[in-house]
Amino acid sequence: MQSSSYFIEATYLLASILFVMGLKGMSHPDTARRGMHLAEFGMLMAVIGTLLHRDIVSYEWIIAGLLLGSTIGAMMGVWVPMTAMPQRTALSHAFGAFAAALVGVSEYSRHGADLSKFTMGAIGFEVLLGALTTTGSLIAFAKLQGLVRGTPVTYRGQNVFNMALLAVTVASFIYLLVNPGASWVFYLMTALAFVFGILLVMPIGAADMPVVMALLNSYAGLASAATGFALSNNVLIIAGTLDGFSGFILSVLMCRAMNRSMTNVLFGAFGSVSADTGAGTTGHMREVVLDDAAMQLAYARQVVIVPGYGMATAQAQHVVRELADVLEERGVTVKYAIHPVAGRMPGHMNVLLAEANVPYSSLYELEQINPELPSTDVALVIGANDVVNPDARDNPGSPIAGMPIFEVDKAKSVIVFKRGKGRGFSGLENPLFFKEVTGMLYGDAKESIAQLVQAVRKA
C-alpha cells in the first residue's frame, strides 16, 4: 500500500472517530457546541482524505463544486434565520439524498450488467432511498415554507395506491439483484422512487413534521451508508450508519412523545379532518386586554411559558426572553415548558430559545413541569396548540387522545397568544381556549409581548 493510501485511511479513521464523538457531544446542550465542532472537523478530514484519492482524474469539477457548495452553504448560514431552520434542514436532507442518488445512477451507468449482486444491492438501495428522500424532503420544505398547504392532501384509496407503488418499486429492486443488466428496470425503479417520495409526505400534516424530519434524516443517512458500500468507502459507511440509525431512533422517540405509532404518522393523515372536536369547545373565547395580562404577570409568584410554532413564525423568542427578564427583576420565578414535538423539527423550541440566550437550566420537560402547574399563577401559551390541548387527556374520541400534554388548564390563570380564532396547523379545536381560566390575547405574538413588556414595567 502506498503512503498516500495510508494517509487517506488515517484521515478516514480520524473522521469516523470525530463523528462518533460529535454525535455523543450533541446528546446534551452543555456539550452540543463542542460536538458540532468535532463533527465539522471530522467532515473536513473526510473531505481532505477524499481529495487525495488515487481515482481522481481531474480536480476542475471538484474545485468548482467545492466553491459553489461552500458559497451556498455560507450564504444559508448567514442569511437563513433560526426560525427557518426546519426548512433549511429539509433542503439539506434533499441535497444529500440527491447526491447519493446521483452517485448510484452514475455507478450503474458505468458498470451496469458487470455489477455483482452485493454491489447492485448497495446501489439499488442507495438510489431507492436517495430518490424518495429527495422528493419527500422537498415536499416537507414546501409545507414548512407555506408553498404547499400544511394540512394533509388525501384522496380515496391513497394508502392502497401508495403501497402498490412501493411494492412495484421494491419488486424492481429485487429483479435487479437477479438481472443487473436490465437497465430499463433500474431507471423505472428510480423514477418510481422519486414519485413515491412525493406521495409519502403529501398526506402528512405539518403537525407531524418533527417525526417526518427525523425520518427523512434517517433515510438520507442510510442512503449515504449504501453509497459507502457501493464505493468501498469506509467513512461513508460509518457516518451514514450513524446518521441513519440516530435519525430512526429520534423518529421513534418523537412518536412516543405523541403516543402514536409510526404507521399512524405516515398513513393516518392527521389533521385532515376534525371528526371529534370535543365537548369542551362550546361557548366563547374570553379575550383579555393587555393591561389585565400585565397586572397578572407583574404580581405573580411563578410564570410558566409554553412556546410553540407560533413563537417561531412571529420570531418572538427574543421578546419572550425580555419579558422573562423583566418578570425576574420583579422577583417572579419564570420557567419554560418544552414539549418534545413542539415546532416543526426535533428540538425546534430549544434552538430558538438558545438563540435568545435563554439558559438551559430554565427549560423543563413534561414530567418536571406538570406537577408544578397547579401552583403556577400564570401560564403563557405562545403559539402552541396540540401540546396544551386537554382533549388529549379528557376526550377518548379525539385524534390526539393519549398524547402527553402540558396540563396548563390546571394553572390559576392561562394567557394564550394567538393571531386569531383559527385552529392552526393541526386542524383541531382546543377546549383550553374556552375554559374560564383562559384569556386570549390576539395579534402578532412578537408585537403583543413587546407591548406586554412595557406594560409590566409600568405596573
Long-range contacts (C-beta under 8 A, 24 or more apart in sequence): 2-54, 4-52, 4-54, 5-54, 7-49, 7-52, 8-49, 8-50, 8-52, 8-53, 9-49, 9-234, 10-49, 11-45, 11-46, 11-48, 11-49, 11-52, 12-45, 12-46, 12-49, 12-233, 12-234, 12-235, 14-42, 14-45, 15-42, 15-43, 15-45, 15-46, 15-49, 15-235, 15-239, 16-42, 16-234, 16-235, 16-238, 16-239, 17-42, 18-42, 18-45, 19-238, 19-239, 19-242, 20-238, 20-242, 23-242, 23-246, 29-350, 29-354, 29-360, 30-360, 46-235, 46-239, 49-235, 50-233, 81-315, 82-317, 82-351, 82-352, 82-355, 83-312, 83-313, 83-315, 83-317, 83-352, 84-145, 85-345, 85-348, 85-351, 86-144, 86-209, 86-213, 86-343, 86-344, 86-345, 86-348, 87-141, 87-144, 87-145, 89-213, 89-217, 89-345, 90-137, 90-138, 90-140, 90-141, 90-144, 90-213, 90-216, 91-137, 91-138, 91-141, 93-133, 93-137, 93-140, 93-213, 93-216, 93-217, 93-219, 93-220, 94-133, 94-134, 94-135, 94-137, 94-138, 94-141, 96-220, 96-223, 96-224, 97-129, 97-130, 97-131, 97-133, 97-134, 97-137, 97-216, 97-219, 97-220, 97-223, 98-130, 98-134, 99-130, 100-126, 100-127, 100-129, 100-130, 100-220, 100-223, 100-224, 100-226, 100-227, 101-126, 101-127, 101-130, 101-131, 101-134, 101-190, 101-223, 102-130, 103-227, 103-230, 103-231, 104-130, 104-226, 104-227, 104-230, 105-190, 107-230, 107-231, 108-183, 108-186, 112-180, 112-181, 112-183, 113-180, 113-181, 114-180, 115-180, 117-177, 117-180, 118-229, 119-229, 119-230, 120-176, 120-177, 120-180, 121-177, 122-226, 122-227, 122-229, 122-230, 123-226, 123-230, 124-173, 124-176, 124-177, 124-186, 124-189, 125-173, 125-222, 125-223, 125-226, 126-223, 126-226, 126-227, 126-229, 126-230, 127-186, 127-189, 127-190, 127-193, 128-169, 128-170, 128-173, 128-189, 128-190, 128-193, 129-193, 129-219, 129-220, 129-222, 129-223, 129-226, 130-193, 130-220, 130-223, 130-227, 131-190, 131-193, 131-194, 131-197, 132-193, 132-194, 132-196, 132-197, 132-200, 132-219, 133-197, 133-216, 133-219, 133-220, 133-223, 134-194, 134-197, 135-194, 135-195, 135-196, 135-197, 135-198, 135-201, 136-197, 136-198, 136-200, 136-201, 136-212, 136-216, 136-219, 137-197, 137-216, 137-220, 138-197, 139-197, 139-198, 139-201, 139-202, 140-201, 140-209, 140-212, 140-213, 140-216, 143-201, 143-206, 143-209, 144-206, 144-209, 144-344, 148-202, 150-205, 150-206, 150-207, 150-271, 150-425, 151-205, 151-206, 151-271, 151-272, 151-425, 151-427, 152-202, 152-203, 152-204, 152-205, 152-269, 152-270, 152-271, 152-272, 153-202, 153-203, 154-203, 154-269, 154-272, 158-199, 158-203, 158-269, 159-267, 161-199, 162-196, 162-199, 162-200, 162-267, 165-192, 165-195, 165-196, 165-199, 166-196, 168-192, 169-193, 169-196, 200-266, 203-267, 203-269, 203-272, 204-265, 204-266, 204-269, 204-270, 205-269, 205-270, 205-271, 205-272, 205-425, 205-426, 205-427, 206-271, 206-344, 206-425, 206-426, 207-270, 207-271, 207-386, 207-425, 207-426, 208-258, 208-265, 208-270, 208-271, 209-344, 209-345, 210-254, 210-340, 210-341, 210-343, 210-344, 210-345, 210-346, 210-348, 211-251, 211-254, 211-255, 211-258, 211-262, 211-265, 211-341, 212-265, 213-344, 213-345, 213-346, 214-247, 214-248, 214-250, 214-251, 214-254, 214-345, 214-346, 215-247, 215-248, 215-251, 215-262, 216-247, 217-243, 217-247, 217-250, 218-243, 218-244, 218-245, 218-246, 218-247, 218-248, 218-250, 218-251, 219-244, 219-247, 220-244, 220-247, 221-245, 221-246, 221-247, 250-346, 253-340, 254-340, 254-341, 254-346, 257-339, 257-340, 257-341, 257-404, 258-341, 258-400, 258-403, 258-404, 259-402, 259-403, 259-404, 260-403, 270-399, 270-426, 271-399, 271-425, 271-426, 271-427, 271-428, 272-427, 273-427, 274-399, 274-423, 274-427, 274-428, 274-429, 275-397, 275-399, 276-395, 276-397, 276-398, 276-399, 277-428, 277-429, 278-391, 278-394, 278-395, 278-397, 278-398, 278-429, 278-431, 279-395, 279-431, 280-390, 280-391, 280-394, 280-395, 280-431, 280-434, 280-435, 281-429, 281-430, 281-431, 281-434, 282-434, 283-434, 284-434, 285-421, 285-433, 285-434, 285-438, 285-440, 286-436, 286-438, 286-439, 286-440, 287-439, 287-440, 287-441, 287-442, 288-415, 288-439, 288-440, 288-441, 290-441, 290-448, 290-451, 290-452, 290-455, 291-455, 292-439, 293-415, 293-439, 293-441, 293-452, 293-455, 294-452, 294-455, 294-456, 294-458, 294-459, 295-459, 296-377, 296-378, 296-413, 296-415, 297-323, 297-327, 297-332, 297-378, 297-380, 297-415, 297-452, 297-456, 297-459, 298-327, 298-330, 298-332, 298-456, 298-459, 299-459, 300-327, 300-332, 300-377, 300-378, 301-332, 301-333, 301-377, 302-332, 302-333, 302-334, 302-335, 302-372, 302-375, 302-376, 302-377, 303-327, 303-332, 303-333, 303-334, 303-335, 303-376, 303-377, 303-378, 303-379, 303-380, 304-334, 304-335, 304-336, 304-337, 304-369, 304-372, 304-373, 304-376, 304-378, 304-379, 304-380, 304-408, 304-411, 305-334, 305-335, 305-336, 305-337, 305-379, 305-380, 305-382, 306-336, 306-337, 306-339, 306-379, 306-380, 306-381, 306-382, 306-384, 306-387, 306-388, 306-406, 306-408, 307-336, 307-338, 307-342, 307-349, 307-352, 307-353, 307-382, 307-383, 307-384, 308-342, 308-343, 308-349, 308-381, 308-382, 308-383, 308-384, 308-385, 308-387, 309-342, 309-343, 309-344, 309-348, 309-383, 309-384, 309-425, 310-382, 310-383, 310-384, 310-417, 310-418, 310-419, 310-424, 310-445, 311-349, 311-352, 311-382, 311-383, 311-384, 311-445, 312-343, 312-344, 312-348, 312-349, 312-352, 312-383, 313-383, 314-383, 314-444, 314-445, 314-446, 315-446, 316-382, 316-383, 316-445, 316-446, 316-449, 317-352, 317-353, 317-355, 317-356, 317-358, 318-355, 318-356, 319-446, 319-449, 319-450, 319-453, 320-353, 320-356, 320-358, 320-382, 320-449, 321-353, 321-356, 321-357, 321-358, 322-449, 322-450, 322-453, 323-449, 323-452, 323-453, 323-456, 324-358, 324-362, 326-453, 326-456, 326-457, 327-456, 330-456, 334-362, 335-362, 335-364, 335-369, 335-372, 336-362, 336-363, 336-364, 337-364, 337-365, 337-366, 337-369, 337-406, 337-408, 338-363, 338-364, 338-365, 339-366, 339-384, 339-387, 339-405, 339-406, 340-365, 340-366, 341-387, 342-384, 342-387, 366-404, 366-405, 366-406, 369-406, 370-406, 370-407, 373-406, 373-407, 373-408, 373-410, 373-411, 374-410, 374-411, 376-411, 376-412, 377-411, 377-412, 377-413, 378-411, 378-412, 378-413, 378-414, 378-415, 379-406, 379-408, 379-411, 379-413, 379-414, 379-415, 380-415, 380-417, 381-408, 381-414, 381-415, 381-416, 381-417, 381-432, 382-417, 382-445, 382-449, 383-417, 383-418, 383-445, 385-423, 385-424, 385-425, 385-426, 385-428, 385-430, 386-426, 386-428, 386-430, 388-430, 388-432, 389-428, 389-430, 389-431, 389-432, 390-430, 390-431, 390-432, 390-435, 391-428, 391-430, 391-431, 394-431, 395-431, 398-428, 399-428, 400-426, 400-428, 408-432, 409-435, 409-437, 409-438, 411-437, 412-437, 413-437, 413-439, 414-438, 414-439, 415-439, 415-441, 416-440, 416-441, 417-441, 417-443, 417-445, 417-448, 417-449, 418-442, 419-443, 419-444, 419-445
